[in-house]
Amino acid sequence: MDLAAWMLSAAERDTGGAFNVAGPAGHATIGDLLTTAAEVIGSDAELVWAPGELLERENFPLGMEFGLRYPGNPRPTGLHDADVRAALAAGLTLRPLRETLSDTWAWLRREGDPTPRPDTRPRPSGSTRLRNGTSCGWSGLAAQRENIRSICFDHRKVHLMPPAFSAAEKTRITRLLLDNGLRLFTTQGLRKTSLEDLVAGTGIAKSTFYVFFDSKEALYLELMLAQMAEVKSRVIDGALRKEPDTRAGLRAFLHATLAELDGNPLYGRLMTHPEEMEAVVRKLDPERVTSAPDNPVTALAAFLTEHGDDLVDHDPEVIVGVLQAVLMMPLHRDRLARLDLYPEILDRLIDIVATGLTRPAQ
């Protein structure tokens, strides 16, 4: 809020230059933040602090992840050590922490998340011990998934907090998110689908979505991977490799793939909106797609390599490009002079391409 106000003011005053705009050292501590936040929202949470040497001994990653450093450790932590004097001189002001937290809490209440829900509030259920008898407690931290949780220590006791969701709850909510994603992505697309849309009917808040998926793109990819084996079974195993020769295999592959694109909303969407697949690949590791054992594209490339002697052009990329051109035919069917001839035209085109790509049988 302070930064947004300063940026608008600087723009109005035509202020230019390079500025570090983190809060100055000592303006607020993590302790101030947590204590004040608990007071603002009326929480009865008890903050239990860990000695720095204990965290260091247990290799708890403060550093850049948490913007903290161990006591006495001079190693810089990036933006938390930035010199902000130029920004302060240019008019940057910092409101009292309590005022900022109060406004943020009021905003969250207006957004429909006024009180912590049972599915996000950790509940104590025991304790566990570290070396030399020190107890350690963990509570759910969404950004780190269920296996990495926020930590609280003291020299005597701390409770072990369970994950925010049981295994059954997580399975149920994951299934609901996948169902919502499939329906929304195939009707309105990736870009127009919001987190609010995806969590509707699941009983979780928008922020809790990240307990289950790292991003919308990750959910999209999971849907693709879930269907990948079935798609490969139909277009590769049940068509391309089922025929007695390469020419017949390519012909069957094209017919099966066109039927798949017509009847499978998700894969059909990828053909009509290739930018969505590009968005998924940009956001995620493309190796996860290309290395998937049931990837139909990888299986097609392997087939073309195996049957190179049957093909008129040994470059698999050229042949794949020709096949892709045929698969785009449905996108342009409305440009035909006679739409009623489309099925016959498509059959003839597939025959011509399959014949043209393969050598005559010996």
Contacts in CASP RR format, 6 or more apart in sequence:
PFRMAT RR
TARGET T0000
AUTHOR 0000-0000-0000
METHOD contacts of the structure
MODEL  1
MDLAAWMLSAAERDTGGAFNVAGPAGHATIGDLLTTAAEVIGSDAELVWA
PGELLERENFPLGMEFGLRYPGNPRPTGLHDADVRAALAAGLTLRPLRET
LSDTWAWLRREGDPTPRPDTRPRPSGSTRLRNGTSCGWSGLAAQRENIRS
ICFDHRKVHLMPPAFSAAEKTRITRLLLDNGLRLFTTQGLRKTSLEDLVA
GTGIAKSTFYVFFDSKEALYLELMLAQMAEVKSRVIDGALRKEPDTRAGL
RAFLHATLAELDGNPLYGRLMTHPEEMEAVVRKLDPERVTSAPDNPVTAL
AAFLTEHGDDLVDHDPEVIVGVLQAVLMMPLHRDRLARLDLYPEILDRLI
DIVATGLTRPAQ
1 95 0 8 1.000
1 100 0 8 1.000
1 103 0 8 1.000
1 104 0 8 1.000
2 92 0 8 1.000
2 93 0 8 1.000
2 94 0 8 1.000
2 95 0 8 1.000
2 100 0 8 1.000
3 21 0 8 1.000
3 92 0 8 1.000
6 21 0 8 1.000
6 87 0 8 1.000
6 90 0 8 1.000
6 91 0 8 1.000
6 92 0 8 1.000
6 93 0 8 1.000
9 15 0 8 1.000
9 91 0 8 1.000
10 16 0 8 1.000
10 90 0 8 1.000
10 91 0 8 1.000
15 90 0 8 1.000
18 86 0 8 1.000
19 84 0 8 1.000
19 86 0 8 1.000
19 87 0 8 1.000
19 90 0 8 1.000
19 92 0 8 1.000
20 79 0 8 1.000
20 82 0 8 1.000
20 83 0 8 1.000
20 84 0 8 1.000
20 86 0 8 1.000
20 87 0 8 1.000
21 84 0 8 1.000
21 87 0 8 1.000
21 92 0 8 1.000
22 79 0 8 1.000
22 80 0 8 1.000
22 82 0 8 1.000
22 84 0 8 1.000
23 84 0 8 1.000
23 94 0 8 1.000
24 84 0 8 1.000
24 88 0 8 1.000
24 94 0 8 1.000
25 80 0 8 1.000
25 81 0 8 1.000
27 94 0 8 1.000
28 97 0 8 1.000
30 68 0 8 1.000
31 47 0 8 1.000
32 97 0 8 1.000
33 97 0 8 1.000
33 101 0 8 1.000
34 47 0 8 1.000
35 47 0 8 1.000
36 97 0 8 1.000
36 98 0 8 1.000
36 101 0 8 1.000
37 43 0 8 1.000
37 101 0 8 1.000
38 44 0 8 1.000
38 45 0 8 1.000
38 47 0 8 1.000
39 98 0 8 1.000
40 98 0 8 1.000
40 101 0 8 1.000
40 102 0 8 1.000
40 105 0 8 1.000
41 105 0 8 1.000
47 152 0 8 1.000
48 152 0 8 1.000
48 153 0 8 1.000
48 154 0 8 1.000
48 158 0 8 1.000
49 152 0 8 1.000
49 153 0 8 1.000
49 154 0 8 1.000
50 151 0 8 1.000
50 152 0 8 1.000
50 153 0 8 1.000
50 154 0 8 1.000
51 153 0 8 1.000
51 155 0 8 1.000
52 70 0 8 1.000
52 71 0 8 1.000
53 70 0 8 1.000
53 71 0 8 1.000
54 130 0 8 1.000
54 134 0 8 1.000
54 153 0 8 1.000
55 62 0 8 1.000
55 70 0 8 1.000
55 151 0 8 1.000
55 153 0 8 1.000
56 70 0 8 1.000
57 131 0 8 1.000
58 130 0 8 1.000
58 136 0 8 1.000
60 151 0 8 1.000
62 68 0 8 1.000
62 69 0 8 1.000
62 70 0 8 1.000
63 69 0 8 1.000
63 77 0 8 1.000
64 77 0 8 1.000
64 78 0 8 1.000
67 77 0 8 1.000
67 80 0 8 1.000
68 77 0 8 1.000
69 75 0 8 1.000
69 77 0 8 1.000
84 92 0 8 1.000
108 114 0 8 1.000
113 205 0 8 1.000
117 205 0 8 1.000
119 164 0 8 1.000
119 165 0 8 1.000
119 169 0 8 1.000
119 203 0 8 1.000
119 204 0 8 1.000
119 208 0 8 1.000
120 164 0 8 1.000
120 204 0 8 1.000
120 205 0 8 1.000
120 208 0 8 1.000
121 164 0 8 1.000
122 139 0 8 1.000
122 140 0 8 1.000
122 161 0 8 1.000
122 162 0 8 1.000
122 164 0 8 1.000
123 161 0 8 1.000
123 162 0 8 1.000
124 159 0 8 1.000
124 160 0 8 1.000
124 161 0 8 1.000
125 159 0 8 1.000
125 160 0 8 1.000
125 161 0 8 1.000
125 162 0 8 1.000
126 159 0 8 1.000
126 160 0 8 1.000
127 135 0 8 1.000
127 137 0 8 1.000
127 157 0 8 1.000
127 158 0 8 1.000
127 159 0 8 1.000
127 160 0 8 1.000
128 135 0 8 1.000
128 136 0 8 1.000
128 137 0 8 1.000
128 160 0 8 1.000
129 135 0 8 1.000
129 136 0 8 1.000
130 136 0 8 1.000
134 153 0 8 1.000
134 155 0 8 1.000
135 153 0 8 1.000
135 154 0 8 1.000
135 156 0 8 1.000
135 157 0 8 1.000
135 158 0 8 1.000
136 151 0 8 1.000
136 153 0 8 1.000
136 158 0 8 1.000
136 160 0 8 1.000
137 149 0 8 1.000
137 151 0 8 1.000
137 152 0 8 1.000
137 153 0 8 1.000
137 158 0 8 1.000
137 159 0 8 1.000
137 160 0 8 1.000
137 161 0 8 1.000
138 149 0 8 1.000
138 150 0 8 1.000
138 151 0 8 1.000
138 160 0 8 1.000
138 161 0 8 1.000
139 149 0 8 1.000
139 150 0 8 1.000
139 152 0 8 1.000
139 161 0 8 1.000
140 146 0 8 1.000
140 149 0 8 1.000
140 150 0 8 1.000
140 161 0 8 1.000
140 163 0 8 1.000
140 164 0 8 1.000
141 148 0 8 1.000
141 149 0 8 1.000
141 150 0 8 1.000
142 164 0 8 1.000
142 207 0 8 1.000
142 208 0 8 1.000
142 210 0 8 1.000
142 211 0 8 1.000
143 210 0 8 1.000
145 211 0 8 1.000
146 163 0 8 1.000
146 164 0 8 1.000
146 165 0 8 1.000
146 170 0 8 1.000
146 211 0 8 1.000
149 161 0 8 1.000
149 163 0 8 1.000
152 158 0 8 1.000
163 170 0 8 1.000
164 208 0 8 1.000
164 211 0 8 1.000
165 173 0 8 1.000
165 211 0 8 1.000
170 212 0 8 1.000
173 202 0 8 1.000
173 203 0 8 1.000
173 204 0 8 1.000
173 212 0 8 1.000
174 212 0 8 1.000
176 201 0 8 1.000
176 202 0 8 1.000
177 198 0 8 1.000
177 199 0 8 1.000
177 202 0 8 1.000
177 209 0 8 1.000
177 212 0 8 1.000
177 213 0 8 1.000
177 219 0 8 1.000
178 219 0 8 1.000
178 222 0 8 1.000
178 223 0 8 1.000
178 226 0 8 1.000
180 197 0 8 1.000
180 198 0 8 1.000
180 199 0 8 1.000
180 200 0 8 1.000
180 201 0 8 1.000
180 202 0 8 1.000
181 193 0 8 1.000
181 198 0 8 1.000
181 219 0 8 1.000
181 220 0 8 1.000
181 223 0 8 1.000
182 223 0 8 1.000
182 265 0 8 1.000
182 266 0 8 1.000
184 193 0 8 1.000
184 197 0 8 1.000
184 198 0 8 1.000
185 193 0 8 1.000
185 220 0 8 1.000
185 223 0 8 1.000
185 266 0 8 1.000
185 269 0 8 1.000
185 276 0 8 1.000
186 265 0 8 1.000
186 266 0 8 1.000
186 269 0 8 1.000
189 269 0 8 1.000
189 273 0 8 1.000
189 276 0 8 1.000
190 216 0 8 1.000
190 217 0 8 1.000
190 220 0 8 1.000
190 276 0 8 1.000
190 279 0 8 1.000
190 280 0 8 1.000
191 276 0 8 1.000
191 279 0 8 1.000
193 216 0 8 1.000
195 206 0 8 1.000
195 209 0 8 1.000
195 216 0 8 1.000
196 206 0 8 1.000
198 209 0 8 1.000
198 216 0 8 1.000
198 219 0 8 1.000
199 205 0 8 1.000
199 206 0 8 1.000
199 208 0 8 1.000
199 209 0 8 1.000
204 211 0 8 1.000
213 219 0 8 1.000
213 222 0 8 1.000
215 283 0 8 1.000
215 284 0 8 1.000
217 279 0 8 1.000
217 280 0 8 1.000
217 283 0 8 1.000
217 284 0 8 1.000
218 283 0 8 1.000
218 284 0 8 1.000
220 276 0 8 1.000
220 280 0 8 1.000
221 280 0 8 1.000
221 284 0 8 1.000
221 288 0 8 1.000
221 289 0 8 1.000
223 266 0 8 1.000
224 266 0 8 1.000
224 267 0 8 1.000
224 270 0 8 1.000
224 280 0 8 1.000
224 289 0 8 1.000
225 288 0 8 1.000
225 289 0 8 1.000
225 292 0 8 1.000
227 264 0 8 1.000
227 266 0 8 1.000
227 267 0 8 1.000
228 292 0 8 1.000
228 294 0 8 1.000
228 295 0 8 1.000
228 296 0 8 1.000
229 294 0 8 1.000
231 260 0 8 1.000
231 264 0 8 1.000
231 267 0 8 1.000
231 294 0 8 1.000
231 296 0 8 1.000
232 294 0 8 1.000
232 295 0 8 1.000
232 296 0 8 1.000
232 299 0 8 1.000
234 256 0 8 1.000
234 260 0 8 1.000
235 253 0 8 1.000
235 256 0 8 1.000
235 257 0 8 1.000
235 260 0 8 1.000
235 296 0 8 1.000
236 253 0 8 1.000
236 296 0 8 1.000
236 299 0 8 1.000
236 300 0 8 1.000
236 303 0 8 1.000
238 252 0 8 1.000
238 256 0 8 1.000
239 249 0 8 1.000
239 252 0 8 1.000
239 253 0 8 1.000
239 255 0 8 1.000
239 256 0 8 1.000
239 257 0 8 1.000
240 249 0 8 1.000
240 250 0 8 1.000
240 252 0 8 1.000
240 253 0 8 1.000
240 256 0 8 1.000
240 299 0 8 1.000
240 300 0 8 1.000
240 303 0 8 1.000
241 249 0 8 1.000
241 303 0 8 1.000
242 249 0 8 1.000
242 252 0 8 1.000
243 249 0 8 1.000
243 251 0 8 1.000
243 252 0 8 1.000
245 310 0 8 1.000
245 358 0 8 1.000
245 361 0 8 1.000
246 307 0 8 1.000
246 310 0 8 1.000
246 311 0 8 1.000
246 358 0 8 1.000
247 310 0 8 1.000
247 354 0 8 1.000
247 355 0 8 1.000
247 357 0 8 1.000
247 358 0 8 1.000
247 361 0 8 1.000
248 354 0 8 1.000
249 354 0 8 1.000
250 323 0 8 1.000
250 353 0 8 1.000
250 354 0 8 1.000
250 357 0 8 1.000
250 358 0 8 1.000
251 350 0 8 1.000
251 351 0 8 1.000
251 354 0 8 1.000
253 300 0 8 1.000
253 323 0 8 1.000
254 323 0 8 1.000
254 326 0 8 1.000
254 327 0 8 1.000
254 350 0 8 1.000
254 353 0 8 1.000
254 354 0 8 1.000
255 350 0 8 1.000
257 327 0 8 1.000
258 326 0 8 1.000
258 327 0 8 1.000
258 329 0 8 1.000
258 330 0 8 1.000
258 346 0 8 1.000
260 267 0 8 1.000
260 268 0 8 1.000
261 267 0 8 1.000
261 268 0 8 1.000
261 271 0 8 1.000
261 327 0 8 1.000
261 330 0 8 1.000
262 268 0 8 1.000
262 330 0 8 1.000
269 276 0 8 1.000
270 276 0 8 1.000
270 277 0 8 1.000
271 327 0 8 1.000
271 328 0 8 1.000
271 331 0 8 1.000
272 331 0 8 1.000
281 289 0 8 1.000
289 295 0 8 1.000
290 297 0 8 1.000
290 298 0 8 1.000
292 298 0 8 1.000
297 320 0 8 1.000
300 320 0 8 1.000
300 323 0 8 1.000
301 316 0 8 1.000
301 320 0 8 1.000
304 311 0 8 1.000
304 316 0 8 1.000
304 319 0 8 1.000
304 320 0 8 1.000
305 316 0 8 1.000
308 314 0 8 1.000
309 359 0 8 1.000
310 358 0 8 1.000
310 359 0 8 1.000
311 319 0 8 1.000
311 357 0 8 1.000
311 358 0 8 1.000
311 359 0 8 1.000
312 356 0 8 1.000
312 357 0 8 1.000
312 358 0 8 1.000
312 359 0 8 1.000
313 319 0 8 1.000
313 357 0 8 1.000
319 357 0 8 1.000
322 353 0 8 1.000
322 357 0 8 1.000
323 353 0 8 1.000
326 349 0 8 1.000
326 350 0 8 1.000
326 353 0 8 1.000
329 346 0 8 1.000
329 349 0 8 1.000
333 339 0 8 1.000
333 342 0 8 1.000
336 342 0 8 1.000
336 345 0 8 1.000
END
